[in-house]
Every structure is written in C-alpha cells, then in structure tokens.
C-alpha cells in the first residue's frame, strides 16, 4: 500500500497489516515516537483509497448518496458517511471539491467496491467515477508544532485555517495540496497530497527540511487517536449507527434523502440513541515509564464485556496502555442511560475495575472532530 516502501525500509520501518493492507507499523520504540508527536511534530504516510468523480453532475450525484452536504466551492471539503438501509455505517469518506473534480478519500479496501457500485447506478447523469489510489500519496503531519512545520516547507500559500479546507502550493519543486484535517490524534494536523511520482521528494522535504519531524507508523497513530477519544472505522464506526457514536460532524439533517437517513433522523428526533460511546480508565498497577515500553498491565480485547454490578451494560471497542498517562484506557459502547461511573470490564476471565472518564483522555493542541457529541 505504501508509495515509498523502500524509503520506509531504509529508515528501519516494521510493516504490518490493516484490513489486509500493508502499512508502516513503527520505526522502533513506538511509545517514544508517540511522545515525540505529542511534544513536537510527526510524519505519517497515510493509507487511503482514492476515488475521483468528474462530470457536470458530480456534486449532485455524490451529495445524493452521502450523509453530509458536499461543498460546492473549490478548496472546501467535508467528512461524510455512506449508510446501509438500517442506518449503519458502510463507508467513511473525506470529500474535497477540487474544482472540476471531487476527490474522495476512504478506507483502502472500500474504494474499489464503492466506485463500482456508484458507476453501475449512473444513468443519464454526466458523471464519471474512477479509482485513483495509485495516482496519489498522502502524508499526515501531526503535533503541536504541525502548523509551524507546514509553514516552514510550504511555498505559494499559507496553512489552511478551517478544517476540511485545503490550499495548493509547492514543497521544493513538487506541487502539493495541504488539507487542515479533523485532528484525530488530538493535535494540530494536516495532510499533504501529491502525485505518486513526487512522493519520495515530498517525503524527503517533510522529513528533513524546515522544522524536524519524527517519522511514525500506525501503531503510534492508533494510540494517539485513542488518547484523543477518536472513534476509528474498523473498531467503532463500521456497522454502527452514527448517532450512537455522536458523529454529528458527519451528518446534515437538513439535506435531502439518502440511504439510511430515515433511521438516523428518527433517532435524532427521538432525542437520544439507545447506546453511546464513552471512555474508561482501568485500575491496576502502572507499567514502565521513561524508556521502558514493556507495559505488563492486562489490556481488554475488543468485544470485552462491560458490567455495572452483575448487569452487562456494553462492550469495549478498543483499548491500550496510554504512553502519556501510563494507564490502560479504553473506548466502549454502553447503554445510553447508564448512570454509574464505577464499572468492571472482563479481562482474561477476570473482572477489572474501570472508571468512566471524560473524553479526551489526553488534551493536546487541538480537539478531534470525532469526539462524541450528544444533544
């Protein structure tokens, strides 16, 4: 999946699999890298599937399918979902208006089937849909110094201020687009998009020019996102009603009908879903600190049951030991009306005490746009 795999190998990368896609897992000592991103700035090659939609009816066509309103202005974007008839999340999308085309970034494994499905449903509209994953490289810049980093290497434009907006410029001799993202790591964050042919040069600029950036992989990204309270596609979003996750940033309740809208609107009008996403901190002795990354505390698996007394009230979606806090933290989907803050989680056949904790677990330089919002 990496556009510059040999370069990652030269930097000592260890690779792993995410949804059957090969990505950089880490470059060694991922917890130290995690802290480097929290305290400075880090560089990640992001794994996306890319869809290009062209034609005079491109905005109307995509807008009729997704849960959010597609922007009509060049340089603007949105976060949106494709739902199933029961309102569950099938696909997540970042949709950007790039003038004569829309660029859609999604999970790598969903790009091909989504483009094929949409193409089969084009009749009289002037719409052309194609997969362009291999044409682009995307690099994430995360950390409290991310804006300073972008400013130090971007020519011809200033850093975009609004989330989901982008500017065009150059880095070295290479053309790039720079997007202000939704801050899933809880830090200032941008994504730099370039052609695949320019990926090696742009990566070199981001890594070595201007303010220093620490390269990091998906192991650190996921632990940063957990501390930030960001639900992710494969662990929280897929198959879940967006109301349950409080994903109001992905929903426009005023736009026309799309698949799943009736269910989502019914839950919205009812005032609350039946379940909600919460944070939990598990009790127990802390693991190592400093450079000791061994961490010997039990971590619940996804799907582990959450109890209020003897009553099962939900389940863990993902958990891990926080490098910044030294605690085992978790996201869980529980009964919406649950009042108790003192719970237990089944870990390895035993029940471990857990305390409901306000999200985010760690406050960084920005707030994730996916933090649950229940109104």
Buried (B, 14 or more C-beta within 10 A) or exposed (E): BBBBBEBBEEEEBBBBEBBEBBBBBBBEEBBBBBBBBBBBBBBBBBBBBBBBBBBEBBBBBBBBBBBBBBBEEEBBBBBBBBBBEEBBBBBBBBBBBBEEBBBBBBBBBBBEEBBEBBEEEBEEBEBBBEBBBEEBBBBBBBBBBBBBBBEBBBEEBEBBEEBBBBBBBBBBEBBBBBBBBBBBBBBBBBBBBBBBEBBBBBBBBBBEBBBBBBBBBBBBBBBBBBBBBBBBBEBBBBEBBBBBBBBBBBBBEEBEEBBBBEBBBEBBEEEBBEBBBBBBBBBBEBBEEEEEBEBEBBBBEBEBBBBBEEEEBBBBBBBBBBBBBBBBBBBBBBBBEBEEEEBBBBBEEEEBEBBBBEBBBBEBBBBBBBBBEBE
